[in-house]
Amino acid sequence: MRKASQISEIYQTVDPEEPIHRADPRYVDLSPARGDEDFVRHILRRVRHSPPGRYHCHLVTGHRGCGKSTELLSLKAELEKERFLVAYVDAEETLDIADVEYLDVLIAVISAWTELARREGLPIRQALVEDIERWFAEVELVEERLEERELAAKGGGEAKAEIPLLARLFLNVRSQLRSGDRVREEVRRKIERRLRDFLDRANLLLDQIGVLAGQRGHAGLVTIVDNLEKIPLKILDASSGLTNHAAIFVEHAEALKALHSHLVYTVPVTLLNDRNLGMAYPDLDMLPMVKIATVDGAPYPPGVRLLEEVIRRRVEVEAVFSDPAALEELIRMSGGVLRDLFRLIRFAADYAPEDGRIAPEHVQRAIRKLIREYDLLIHEEDLDLLRKILRDPHPPASDRLARLMYNRLALPYQDEERWIAVHPAARRSPTLQAYLEKP
């Protein structure tokens, strides 16, 4: 992609929603400013060395916009180089992300594998397909029986029959899970009552796909489920503090791990300090923010330079900014959050004339806009903890901290140790500033 050399081109080249992979010329390795962890290398090694018949399950977390999808796409490419067959599931596209339960995730994974098997031309045994269809009919997940399907094919149903039956079955269930609340809950409960049967059939299907893939030289099956960290946080039980995040990934960990595929799930950052999550899953990696300051608040020039390179690979900075030094101010205000940095540049472009350049006053307006956004996220009950984090970057785990991290009011960084900082935009919010000025 050509670099932006004028304001109107920034909207195409600086896109906060576009993940890229390591082969992309715009990719910049940010690991030197993220600490010493590289989850792509970790997962590759664990998958590569898993014993036959054993499946590795790995969780990845981090804030929205920190670059997880870019790294996961890179992981997919690296796995494929090693001849693994990879199903990549974008939860945001596949599920109703505002209302997700663990069963929805399982259905999305199996549906993705049926579609991948179709694309790869892997001939699933007809007897297994018919067994799955019968089970779906018994559980009343589909209305059409085998006999009815045959009649439909004879009576003008050929167009519908063009979609392979197995893929159509799972698409049907997925569409029900995206329907109204009543239908969604009914489908979930029907499957849950016979969960063991469902998992058994799902694994028979995955086993057969694995055998067929192996015959074509593939080393195994890997499933990557991205964007689950975007599931909105909900409190399910105020007395116990149980959240929907814990209900999905902790209470139903065994079901999520039961599939016969190596598994990589993204999980919400709220679970980062959940002791039970660490007990349920052997491996959890966090992608921290790009460090632009040290734990004691001193500037960290290497991180700033890396983020400047990210932008320079997308934008002709001297052509677009009247003062290129203003880019560093946007980088520092982003807190090392790639998504916020991209948004800040777009905000500044919004304020600049299309036939002109981004001037310092446009940068300041962009910064004020981001500050206003974060100011609206701060609740009165957050203020004391935000002040404590400003004084001590190692706060103990708590439900309140989880909420601050989910909303990016508090950001995780890592060098030899992990530490937390208040987002620069939140730090400058009028609400927090007024609270800090109180005697």
C-alpha positions as CSV (number, residue, x, y, z in Angstrom):
1,M,0.0,0.0,0.0
2,R,1.3,3.5,-0.9
3,K,2.0,5.8,2.0
4,A,-0.3,8.7,2.7
5,S,1.2,11.9,1.4
6,Q,-1.9,14.0,1.9
7,I,-4.7,14.3,4.5
8,S,-7.4,12.5,2.5
9,E,-5.2,9.3,2.2
10,I,-4.7,8.9,5.9
11,Y,-8.1,7.3,6.3
12,Q,-6.9,4.4,4.1
13,T,-3.4,3.9,5.4
14,V,-4.0,4.5,9.1
15,D,-6.8,2.1,9.9
16,P,-7.2,1.0,13.6
17,E,-9.3,-1.9,12.5
18,E,-6.9,-3.5,10.1
19,P,-4.7,-6.3,11.4
20,I,-1.6,-7.2,9.4
21,H,0.9,-10.0,9.5
22,R,4.7,-10.2,9.8
23,A,5.2,-10.5,6.0
24,D,3.5,-7.2,5.4
25,P,6.0,-4.4,4.7
26,R,4.2,-2.2,7.2
27,Y,4.9,-4.6,10.0
28,V,7.2,-3.4,12.8
29,D,8.5,-5.8,15.5
30,L,7.5,-4.1,18.7
31,S,8.7,-6.8,21.0
32,P,11.7,-4.8,22.2
33,A,9.3,-2.4,23.9
34,R,6.9,-5.0,25.1
35,G,9.2,-7.0,27.4
36,D,10.8,-10.3,26.8
37,E,7.7,-12.4,25.9
38,D,6.9,-13.6,22.4
39,F,3.7,-15.7,22.4
40,V,4.0,-16.5,18.7
41,R,7.2,-18.4,19.4
42,H,5.9,-19.9,22.6
43,I,2.8,-21.3,20.9
44,L,4.7,-22.6,17.9
45,R,7.0,-24.5,20.1
46,R,4.2,-26.0,22.3
47,V,2.2,-27.1,19.3
48,R,5.2,-28.4,17.4
49,H,6.3,-30.6,20.4
50,S,2.9,-31.8,21.6
51,P,2.8,-35.6,21.8
52,P,0.6,-37.4,19.2
53,G,-3.0,-37.5,20.3
54,R,-2.5,-34.6,22.8
55,Y,-3.7,-31.1,22.1
56,H,-2.2,-27.8,23.3
57,C,-4.5,-25.1,24.5
58,H,-3.1,-21.6,24.9
59,L,-4.8,-18.3,26.0
60,V,-3.8,-14.9,24.8
61,T,-4.9,-11.7,26.3
62,G,-4.3,-7.9,26.1
63,H,-6.2,-4.8,25.5
64,R,-8.2,-4.2,22.3
65,G,-5.9,-2.3,20.0
66,C,-2.6,-3.6,21.3
67,G,-1.8,-5.7,18.2
68,K,-3.1,-9.2,19.2
69,S,-4.8,-9.8,15.8
70,T,-1.6,-8.9,13.9
71,E,0.4,-11.3,16.0
72,L,-2.3,-14.1,15.7
73,L,-2.3,-13.7,11.9
74,S,1.5,-14.0,12.0
75,L,1.1,-17.1,14.2
76,K,-1.3,-18.6,11.6
77,A,1.2,-17.9,8.8
78,E,4.0,-19.5,10.8
79,L,1.9,-22.6,11.6
80,E,1.0,-23.0,7.9
81,K,4.6,-22.8,7.0
82,E,5.1,-25.9,9.3
83,R,2.2,-27.6,7.4
84,F,-0.4,-27.3,10.1
85,L,-4.0,-26.8,8.9
86,V,-5.3,-23.7,10.7
87,A,-8.9,-22.6,11.2
88,Y,-9.0,-18.9,12.0
89,V,-12.3,-17.8,13.7
90,D,-13.1,-14.1,14.0
91,A,-15.5,-14.1,16.9
92,E,-16.6,-10.5,16.1
93,E,-17.8,-11.6,12.7
94,T,-19.1,-15.0,13.6
95,L,-20.9,-14.4,16.9
96,D,-23.2,-11.9,18.5
97,I,-20.3,-10.4,20.5
98,A,-22.7,-8.6,22.8
99,D,-24.1,-11.9,24.1
100,V,-21.7,-14.8,24.0
101,E,-21.6,-18.1,26.0
102,Y,-19.2,-20.9,25.8
103,L,-21.5,-23.0,23.6
104,D,-21.5,-20.3,21.0
105,V,-17.7,-20.5,20.9
106,L,-17.8,-24.3,20.4
107,I,-20.4,-24.0,17.6
108,A,-18.3,-21.3,15.9
109,V,-15.2,-23.5,16.0
110,I,-16.9,-26.6,14.6
111,S,-18.7,-24.5,12.0
112,A,-15.3,-23.1,10.9
113,W,-13.9,-26.5,10.5
114,T,-16.8,-27.8,8.4
115,E,-16.3,-24.8,6.1
116,L,-12.5,-25.2,6.0
117,A,-13.0,-28.9,5.2
118,R,-15.3,-27.9,2.3
119,R,-12.8,-25.4,0.9
120,E,-10.0,-27.9,1.2
121,G,-12.0,-30.6,-0.5
122,L,-11.7,-33.0,2.4
123,P,-14.4,-35.8,1.8
124,I,-16.1,-36.3,5.2
125,R,-17.7,-39.8,5.4
126,Q,-21.4,-39.6,4.5
127,A,-22.2,-41.9,7.5
128,L,-20.8,-39.3,9.9
129,V,-22.6,-36.5,8.2
130,E,-25.9,-38.3,8.5
131,D,-25.2,-39.2,12.1
132,I,-24.6,-35.6,12.9
133,E,-27.8,-34.6,11.0
134,R,-29.9,-37.2,12.9
135,W,-28.5,-35.9,16.2
136,F,-29.3,-32.3,15.3
137,A,-32.9,-33.4,14.4
138,E,-33.2,-35.4,17.7
139,V,-32.2,-32.4,19.7
140,E,-34.6,-30.2,17.6
141,L,-31.8,-27.9,16.3
142,V,-33.0,-28.4,12.7
143,E,-36.5,-29.0,11.4
144,E,-35.6,-30.9,8.3
145,R,-35.1,-34.6,8.6
146,L,-33.2,-36.8,6.2
147,E,-36.4,-37.9,4.4
148,E,-37.6,-34.3,4.1
149,R,-34.2,-33.3,2.7
150,E,-34.5,-35.9,0.0
151,L,-38.0,-34.8,-0.9
152,A,-36.8,-31.2,-1.1
153,A,-34.0,-32.1,-3.4
154,K,-36.5,-33.8,-5.8
155,G,-39.1,-31.0,-5.5
156,G,-37.0,-27.9,-6.4
157,G,-34.7,-27.7,-3.4
158,E,-31.6,-28.0,-5.6
159,A,-30.4,-24.5,-4.9
160,K,-30.4,-25.0,-1.2
161,A,-28.7,-28.4,-1.6
162,E,-25.8,-26.7,-3.3
163,I,-24.5,-25.8,0.2
164,P,-22.9,-29.0,1.6
165,L,-25.2,-30.5,4.2
166,L,-22.7,-30.4,7.1
167,A,-21.8,-26.8,6.6
168,R,-25.6,-26.0,6.3
169,L,-26.4,-27.7,9.6
170,F,-23.9,-25.6,11.5
171,L,-24.8,-22.4,9.6
172,N,-28.4,-23.0,10.7
173,V,-27.4,-23.3,14.3
174,R,-25.1,-20.3,14.1
175,S,-27.9,-18.2,12.6
176,Q,-30.2,-19.2,15.5
177,L,-27.6,-18.2,18.0
178,R,-27.6,-14.7,16.4
179,S,-31.4,-14.5,16.5
180,G,-33.5,-13.1,19.3
181,D,-32.9,-13.8,23.0
182,R,-35.6,-16.5,23.3
183,V,-34.4,-18.5,20.3
184,R,-30.8,-18.1,21.4
185,E,-31.4,-19.4,24.9
186,E,-33.5,-22.3,23.7
187,V,-30.8,-23.5,21.3
188,R,-28.1,-23.2,24.0
189,R,-30.1,-25.2,26.5
190,K,-30.9,-27.9,24.0
191,I,-27.2,-28.4,23.3
192,E,-26.2,-28.1,26.9
193,R,-28.6,-30.9,28.0
194,R,-26.7,-33.2,25.7
195,L,-23.3,-31.6,25.8
196,R,-21.3,-34.8,26.0
197,D,-23.0,-36.1,22.9
198,F,-22.3,-32.9,21.0
199,L,-18.6,-32.9,22.0
200,D,-18.3,-36.6,21.0
201,R,-19.7,-35.9,17.5
202,A,-17.6,-32.7,17.2
203,N,-14.5,-34.7,18.0
204,L,-15.3,-37.5,15.6
205,L,-15.6,-34.8,12.9
206,L,-12.3,-33.2,13.9
207,D,-10.6,-36.6,14.1
208,Q,-11.7,-37.4,10.5
209,I,-10.6,-34.0,9.3
210,G,-7.3,-34.6,11.0
211,V,-6.8,-37.9,9.3
212,L,-7.7,-36.5,5.8
213,A,-5.5,-33.5,6.3
214,G,-2.7,-35.8,7.4
215,Q,-3.0,-37.8,4.2
216,R,-2.3,-34.6,2.4
217,G,0.8,-33.9,4.4
218,H,-0.5,-31.6,7.1
219,A,1.1,-31.9,10.6
220,G,-2.2,-31.4,12.5
221,L,-5.1,-29.1,13.2
222,V,-4.9,-25.7,15.0
223,T,-7.8,-23.5,15.8
224,I,-7.3,-19.8,16.5
225,V,-10.3,-17.9,17.9
226,D,-9.7,-14.2,17.8
227,N,-11.5,-11.2,19.2
228,L,-13.1,-13.0,22.2
229,E,-11.5,-10.3,24.3
230,K,-14.1,-7.9,22.9
231,I,-17.0,-9.6,24.8
232,P,-18.5,-6.8,26.9
233,L,-18.0,-7.2,30.7
234,K,-21.2,-8.0,32.6
235,I,-21.6,-8.8,36.3
236,L,-23.8,-11.9,36.6
237,D,-23.8,-12.2,40.4
238,A,-23.1,-9.1,42.5
239,S,-22.7,-11.1,45.7
240,S,-19.9,-13.3,44.4
241,G,-18.6,-10.9,41.8
242,L,-19.0,-13.5,39.0
243,T,-18.7,-12.0,35.6
244,N,-19.7,-13.4,32.2
245,H,-16.0,-13.5,31.3
246,A,-15.3,-15.9,34.2
247,A,-18.5,-17.9,33.4
248,I,-17.3,-18.5,29.8
249,F,-13.6,-19.2,30.3
250,V,-13.3,-20.4,33.8
251,E,-16.5,-22.3,34.7
252,H,-16.6,-24.0,31.3
253,A,-12.8,-24.4,30.7
254,E,-13.1,-28.2,30.4
255,A,-15.6,-27.9,27.5
256,L,-13.5,-25.3,25.7
257,K,-10.4,-27.5,26.0
258,A,-12.2,-30.7,25.0
259,L,-12.0,-30.3,21.2
260,H,-9.5,-32.5,19.3
261,S,-7.4,-29.6,17.9
262,H,-4.7,-27.4,19.2
263,L,-6.5,-24.4,20.5
264,V,-5.6,-20.7,20.8
265,Y,-8.3,-18.5,22.4
266,T,-8.1,-14.8,23.0
267,V,-9.6,-13.9,26.4
268,P,-10.6,-10.6,28.0
269,V,-7.9,-8.7,29.9
270,T,-10.2,-8.7,33.0
271,L,-9.1,-12.4,33.5
272,L,-5.4,-11.6,33.6
273,N,-5.3,-11.8,37.4
274,D,-7.9,-14.5,37.8
275,R,-6.3,-17.3,39.9
276,N,-8.9,-19.8,38.8
277,L,-8.1,-19.2,35.1
278,G,-4.4,-20.0,35.7
279,M,-5.5,-23.2,37.4
280,A,-7.8,-24.2,34.5
281,Y,-5.4,-23.5,31.6
282,P,-1.7,-24.3,31.6
283,D,-0.6,-21.4,29.3
284,L,-1.6,-17.8,29.3
285,D,0.3,-15.0,27.5
286,M,-0.4,-11.3,27.7
287,L,0.5,-8.9,24.9
288,P,1.5,-5.8,26.9
289,M,1.3,-2.2,25.6
290,V,4.3,-0.7,23.9
291,K,6.4,0.9,26.6
292,I,6.9,4.6,25.9
293,A,7.8,5.4,29.6
294,T,9.5,3.5,32.3
295,V,7.8,2.3,35.5
296,D,9.0,5.4,37.3
297,G,7.6,7.7,34.5
298,A,10.8,8.5,32.7
299,P,10.6,8.7,28.9
300,Y,11.5,5.5,27.1
301,P,12.8,6.6,23.7
302,P,13.2,3.1,22.1
303,G,9.4,2.6,22.4
304,V,8.6,6.0,20.9
305,R,11.0,5.4,18.0
306,L,9.3,2.0,17.2
307,L,5.8,3.6,17.2
308,E,7.1,6.4,15.0
309,E,8.4,3.8,12.6
310,V,4.9,2.2,12.6
311,I,3.5,5.5,11.4
312,R,6.3,6.3,9.0
313,R,5.6,3.0,7.1
314,R,2.1,4.3,6.5
315,V,2.5,8.1,6.2
316,E,4.9,10.5,4.6
317,V,5.2,12.3,7.9
318,E,7.0,15.4,6.6
319,A,4.4,15.8,3.9
320,V,1.4,15.4,6.2
321,F,2.5,17.1,9.4
322,S,3.6,20.8,9.4
323,D,5.7,19.9,12.4
324,P,6.9,16.3,12.4
325,A,7.7,16.6,16.1
326,A,4.0,16.7,16.8
327,L,3.9,13.0,16.0
328,E,5.8,12.2,19.1
329,E,3.2,14.1,21.2
330,L,0.5,11.9,19.7
331,I,2.6,8.8,20.5
332,R,3.0,9.8,24.1
333,M,-0.7,10.6,24.5
334,S,-1.6,7.1,23.1
335,G,0.1,5.4,26.0
336,G,1.6,2.9,23.6
337,V,-1.9,1.7,22.5
338,L,-1.7,1.2,18.7
339,R,-5.4,1.6,18.3
340,D,-5.4,5.0,20.2
341,L,-2.4,6.2,18.2
342,F,-4.1,5.5,14.9
343,R,-7.3,7.1,16.1
344,L,-5.4,10.2,17.3
345,I,-3.9,10.6,13.9
346,R,-7.3,10.3,12.3
347,F,-8.7,12.8,14.7
348,A,-6.0,15.3,13.8
349,A,-6.7,14.7,10.1
350,D,-10.4,15.4,10.7
351,Y,-9.5,18.9,12.0
352,A,-6.9,19.7,9.3
353,P,-7.9,21.1,5.8
354,E,-7.9,18.4,3.2
355,D,-5.5,20.4,1.0
356,G,-3.3,21.3,3.9
357,R,-1.2,19.7,6.6
358,I,-1.8,18.6,10.2
359,A,-0.7,21.6,12.4
360,P,0.1,21.7,16.1
361,E,-3.4,23.1,16.8
362,H,-5.0,20.1,15.1
363,V,-2.9,17.8,17.2
364,Q,-4.0,19.5,20.4
365,R,-7.7,19.3,19.3
366,A,-7.2,15.5,18.7
367,I,-5.7,15.1,22.1
368,R,-8.5,17.0,23.8
369,K,-11.0,14.7,22.0
370,L,-9.3,11.6,23.3
371,I,-9.2,13.1,26.8
372,R,-12.9,13.7,26.7
373,E,-13.6,10.1,25.7
374,Y,-11.6,8.7,28.6
375,D,-13.1,11.2,31.0
376,L,-16.6,9.8,30.2
377,L,-15.3,6.3,31.2
378,I,-14.3,7.3,34.7
379,H,-16.8,6.5,37.4
380,E,-16.7,8.1,40.9
381,E,-15.8,4.7,42.4
382,D,-12.7,4.5,40.1
383,L,-11.1,7.6,41.3
384,D,-9.4,6.3,44.4
385,L,-7.9,3.3,42.6
386,L,-6.6,5.5,39.8
387,R,-4.9,7.7,42.3
388,K,-3.3,4.7,44.0
389,I,-2.0,3.4,40.6
390,L,-0.4,6.8,40.0
391,R,1.5,6.3,43.3
392,D,2.1,2.5,43.1
393,P,2.2,0.7,39.7
394,H,1.7,-2.7,41.3
395,P,-1.9,-2.7,42.5
396,P,-3.4,-5.9,43.8
397,A,-5.9,-7.8,41.6
398,S,-9.5,-6.8,42.2
399,D,-12.8,-6.5,40.3
400,R,-12.3,-2.7,40.2
401,L,-8.9,-3.0,38.6
402,A,-10.3,-5.5,36.1
403,R,-12.9,-2.9,35.0
404,L,-10.2,-0.2,34.7
405,M,-8.1,-2.5,32.5
406,Y,-11.1,-3.5,30.4
407,N,-11.8,0.2,29.6
408,R,-8.1,0.9,29.0
409,L,-8.1,3.4,31.9
410,A,-5.3,1.3,33.3
411,L,-2.7,-0.2,31.0
412,P,-0.3,-3.2,31.5
413,Y,3.4,-2.9,30.6
414,Q,6.2,-5.3,31.0
415,D,10.0,-5.4,31.3
416,E,11.5,-7.7,33.9
417,E,8.2,-7.4,35.8
418,R,4.7,-6.5,34.9
419,W,3.3,-3.1,36.0
420,I,0.3,-0.9,35.5
421,A,0.0,2.7,34.5
422,V,-2.9,5.1,34.1
423,H,-3.6,5.9,30.4
424,P,-2.2,9.4,29.6
425,A,-5.6,10.6,28.4
426,A,-7.3,9.4,31.6
427,R,-4.5,11.0,33.7
428,R,-5.4,14.4,32.1
429,S,-9.1,14.0,32.4
430,P,-10.9,16.8,34.2
431,T,-12.6,14.3,36.5
432,L,-9.4,12.7,37.7
433,Q,-7.5,16.1,37.9
434,A,-10.2,17.6,40.1
435,Y,-10.1,14.6,42.4
436,L,-6.3,14.7,42.6
437,E,-6.5,18.4,43.6
438,K,-8.7,17.8,46.6
439,P,-6.9,18.2,49.9
